[in-house]
Amino acid sequence: MLKRLAALLAVLVAVLVGPPPAEPARPGLAPGEFRPGEVLVKFRPGRAPTALGELGPGIQGVEELPRLSLHRLRVPPGQEQEFIERLRRRPDVEYAQPNYVYRAFFTPNDPYFESQWNLPAVHAPEAWDITQGSAAVKVGVVDTGVDCGHPDLQDQCAAQANYVNYYPGPTQDDNGHGTHVAGIIAARTNNGVGVAGVAPGVKLVALKALDSTGSGDTTTVAQAIRDAALAFGARVINLSLGGTDYDQVLKDAVDAAYARGAVIVAAAGNCRPSCNSVIYPAAFDHVIAVGAVDSSLQRAWFSNYGSYIDLAAPGVNILSTYPGGSYAPGSGTSMAAPHVSAAAALVLSLRCDLGPDAVASILFQTADDLGSPGRDQYFGYGLVNAYRAVRAVAPAPPPAPAGPFRLYFPLVASTRPC
């Protein structure tokens, strides 16, 4: 039902969290991101006393900032632009503007960061200025296992289980696919090693449901999906896998995880047997289906298309972790899906009270439209935008501190306890 409810939920989510913010005009500063109810004005020399007496009704307070040669005016929230335009028309005003909010810039020191074109493509660095994710949010990686001892994944795995050989505990990734997917989601960031993940602050649940050849079956994958949500408490489940057959057992597992509150994300498929084949579990209700784009933000040649596609994400030449402490590039919708899983985890890190439909609707609303205007069969709602997604749910800036001086602090949003 998720795919059919998305349009209706968009209205509800817009009421709850407001419209998606515009792209930042420069990194870290979004148009309209300013202190509500405040206007800064610089009067021409010697004109302030007269001008202040002529401003008329609506001004709720005036504060002089002598060290900046400014006055801060208190106005009704929502009417800032109206007062700014009125002030700018006065000959005794040099300029008037909002009291903008600035954020501390974060650029990680991971040596391969500059080679990760995918991170700026989904606006992950801007999102990190708001949140890098909460350890309370777990992302289930149902795959070939994860090398949780990798230097960039140490301490990132909250739990592991093996459904191929059926034993709990550490999983061996004897293929590499799962470790690559895991690194895209949550590789440790700013640790001076390797690569950066989209949501480095969240934790992983590594569930080995595929063997050394990258293959699994209905029972291994379905049990891993169920356990991810019901046993391990994963709020997001990444499924970089699929097939062409409608599988009722797999659908029941997806429905059970969804009912427990998990956001389920799946790869759309890699043009096998054909590019317009319908791939499951991506095409199930309650699943976000993700296609791939290249570094030019064009549909990757191998990416499936069809009415079931919900979002697009980078999926060509994606550098990520690989077993044995190494790194490797990878391509496929398998690489695209974890970008969306990570963005969902960042949203939940700020609003853990949101359900899977609400999270999906936020991701759809805040995506960058690609291809034909609106939703289309190649890109769905568009390219996932982690920054706009977290901005849609981030707490409003704190009120201005008392006193004559403006204080600036790093404005990384705090997380809510779950």
N, C-alpha and C positions, 0 to 999 in steps of 0.2 A: 504493500500500500504506500510505501515511502515515495515512490516515483509519482504516484497519482496525487498524493497529498502535498507534494512540494509547493505547488503554486498557492494552495490555500494557506499553508503554513507560512509562506513568505509574508502574507499580510499580518499574521499574528506576531511573527518575529520582528517585523518592522515596528510594531507597536511596542514590543518589549524592549528592544535594543536600539531603535532608531534606524534611520536610513544608513546604508553603507557610506563610509567617509570617502571623499575624493582622494586620488593619489597625491602623495606629498609633492609640493612644488620643488622641494629640495630635501635630501635625506633627513628624517627625524622631525620635520615640521609639516603638518597637514593643514591646508587651508581650512579656516574655521576652528582650529584648535587654539583657543584663547580662553582667558579667564572670563567666565560669564559675568555680566553686569559691570564690566570695567571698560573705560576708555581712557587712553593716554593722550594728552594734548600739550603741545608746546606753543605758548603765546609769543608774539613778537615782543621784543624788549620794552618793558614799561607798560604793556597793555593788559597784563593779567588782571589787575584789580577792577578795571572798567569792564573788561570782557566777562569776568565771573559774575558781575552784577547784572549782566544782560542775557544770561543763558536761558532764563525763563524756567517754566515748570518742567518737571521730570527729572531734574538732577537731584539725586538722593543724598549726595555727599561729595565733598571735595577734599582732596589730600594733596598738599604740596610736597614735591620731591625735589628739594633744592639742589642736591648734588647732581641731579640729572637735568635740572632746569625744566622740569615737567610738572604737570598737575595730573593726578589720577581722579577721574570723575566716576562716581557710582551712579549707574543708570539701571533701569529695569532690565533684567535678563531677557534676551531676545530682541532688544531694541538698540543694541550696540551700533549696528550699521547706520541706523536712522540718525543717531546722534553724531556719528562720525561725519556723515555727509553734511549735516547741518553746520558743524564746526568748520569743515573745510571751505564752506562758502563765505566764512567771515574773513574780512581783510586783516583782522588782528590775530589770526591764527596762522602759525607757520606750518604746522601739520597736526593731524589727529589720526590715531590708529588704535586697533585692538591691543590688548595686553597679551601678546602671544605666549604660548607655552613652549618651552624648549626641552628636549630630551637628551640625555647623555648618549653619545654615539658609541656603539659597540662593534668592533671589528676583531674577530678572533685571530689568534696567533698560530693557528694550525697551518703548517707549511704548504699543504695542497689546497688551501682555501681559494687561492686565486685561480685554480684550475677547475673549480666547481661552478660552471656557468649556471647550473640549475638553481643554486641558492638565490642569486639576485633575480632570476626569472620568476620565482614565486614570492619574492620580496621577504625572504626569511630574515636578512639582516635588519630590516626595519622592524619586523615583528619582535626580534630579540630585544629591542629597546623597550618593549612593553612586557614581554615574558619569554623565557626560554623553556617554559614548561614546569610542571609540578611533579615531584616524585610520587605524589598521591595518585597520579594518573598512569595507568598501565596500558601498554599497547601489546596485544597478542600478535605474534608473528607465526602464523601457521605455514610452515615451509619445510626446508631440508635440515632444519636445526640452525643454531647460531653458535659461532665460536665466541663464547662469552669471556674467554680469557684474552681475546685480542686487546692490544694496548688501547685502542680507541673505544672498546666496549666493556672494559673492566668496570665492575660495579654498576653496570647498566641493566643487568638481567635480574629481575626480581624473582623469577621462577623459571624452571625448565621441566619439560617432560618429553618422553619419547614414545610415539604411538606406532612406530615402525617395528621396534623390538619390544615394545610394551614394558617399559620400566621408567620409574620416576627418576629425577635427578639430572645431572649434567647431560646435555645432548651433544653429540659429535656431528658437526656439519661436514659430511663427507662428499659434499657436492660444491658448496660455495655460494649457491643462490641465496640461501637464507641469511647468511652473514652479510652479503651485499645489501639485501633489503633492509636488514636491521641497522646498518650503518647510515643509510639514507634517512631513516627515522630518527635515530638517537645516538649517533657517534658523539663521543665526548668532544666538547668544543672549548677552545681557548686553553687547551692543555699542552700546546706546543708539539703535538703529535698528529701526523696524518691529515685527516679530513674533519669537516664539521657536519653534524647532523642537523636536520630541520628543527627538531624538538629535543635538544640535548638534555633538558631537565626532566624528561619523563622516564619511566622505567619500562623495560621490555619483559614480556612473557614469551620465552622461546619454546615453541611446540613443534617437535619434529614429526611431521605427518607424511613427508616425502622422503624417498630413499636416496641412495647415492646417484641414481640415474635421474633424479628429479621427478619421480613418479610416486603416486600414492593411490589409494582407492577410496571408495565411498566411506568405509568404516573408519579408516585412519583420519581422514580429513573431517568427517562429521563429528567424531568424538573430540578431536582437537578444538573445533569451533565451539562445541558445547562447553568443554572444560575451560576454555579461555575466559568465557563470561561467567559461567556458573561456579566453577571451582577456584579460579585464580583472580576473578574480579576485574578482568580487562574491560576498560571503557571503550576501547577501539580495537578492532580486529582487522589485521591486514591479510588479504588473501591474494597473493601474487601467483595465482594458479587458476586453472579452469579447464573446461571441456565442453563439448557440443551437446551432450545429452542432458535432458531435463531429469534431475535426480531428486525424487521426493524425500529420500532420507537426508540428503544435503540441505534441501529446502527446510525441512523440519528443524535441523540443527541451526540454520540461519535464523529462523523464526524464534527459536528458543533463546538464542543469544540477544536478538533484538528485544524480545520481551523483557530481558534482564537489564536492558538499558545500554547495550553495546552499539556503537557506530560501526558498521561493517563496510569495508572498502575492498573492492576487488578489481583486478586487472581485466581490461576489456578483451584481450586476446591479441595474438600476433599473426593474424592473417593465415591461420591454419584451421580448417582446410581452405578457407577463402576469407577475404577481408570483410565480407558482409555476413559471415556466419554469426549466429547468435551464440554467445558464450555464457556458460553458467559456472559459478554462481553470480557473475556480474549482472546478468539479466534478471535475477530474482528481485521481487519487491523487497524492500528493507535493505538493499545493497546499493552503495554508490559505485557506479561503474566508471572506470578511469581509462581514457585513451592517452596516447603519447604524442608529444610534440618534440621537434628538434630545436637546436639552438637559435634558429630563425623563427621559432614559434609557428612553424608549419606542421601540419599533420605528419607524423613519422610514417614512412612508406609502409611499414608493417602493422600499423595500428588499425584494429578492427573499427568499423563504423556501423551505425544503426540507431534506431530510435531508443535503444536502452542506454546509450552513452550519456553520462551525467556531467562529467568534468574531464578536463585534460590537464596533464602535468608533464614535466620534462622526462624524457625516456630514451634519449640517444646520447651515448658516450658519457654516462654518468659515473663519475669516480666515487668509489666507496670501499668499505672494508672487505677483506677477503681472508679466508682462514690462514692461520699460521703467522699472523701479524703483518700480512701484506695488504696491498691495495690493488684494485683493478678497475678498469672501466667496464661498464655493462650497458646493454641496450635492450629495450623491450617495454611492454606495458607493465611488466613486473617491476620495473624501476620507476614507472610513473605513479603507480598506486601508493607506495609508501610516502610520497610527498603529500598526498591528500590525507592519509592516515595521520601524519605528523601535524598537519594543519588542524585537523579535528582535535587532536590531543592538546594543542595549544589553546584552542577555544575552551575545551573542558577544564584546562588548568586555571582559567579565569572564572568559568561558570560551570562548576561541577554539577549544578542542579539541572542543567539542560538535558533533555532527552535526545535520542538519536535523530528524530525527525527535525527537531529544532536546530541541532548542529548542522544537519545536512542542508537545511534551508538557508542558514547563515553562509555556508560555503558556496551555495548556488548564487545567492544574492550578491556576494562580494567578489565573485570571479571576474576576471578580465575577459570580456566578450571577444571571441575570435570567430573568423569565418562570417557567415551570414548573420545579420543582426538577430539577437535573441538566441534561443536554444536551437541547435542544429545537430545533425546526425554524426558529425565529425568531431566536434569539440564539446557537445552538450551545452552546459551553461557558460563554458569558457575555461580559461586557464586559472587554476586555483591561485588565490592571492592570500598568503598567510597574514600579511600585514593588515589588509582590510578586514579580514576575518576577526582578528583579535581586537582591532580598533572598534569593531561593531559591538563588542561585549566588554571592553576595558572600562574600569571605573572612570567617572568624570574627574578632571583635575581637582585637587583639593582647593578649598577656598583660600583667598589671599591672606597671608599672615598679617597680623596687626603691626603697626609701626610705619615709619616713614620710608623704610628701605625695602626694596624688592629682593627676596632671597630666592636663589635657584638651587634646586636639588635634582639628583637623578630621579626621573619619574618612571622607574620600572614598576609596573603594576604589581600589587601584592595578590596572592592567590587566596581563595576562600577555602576554609576547611571543608572537606567532604565527609 
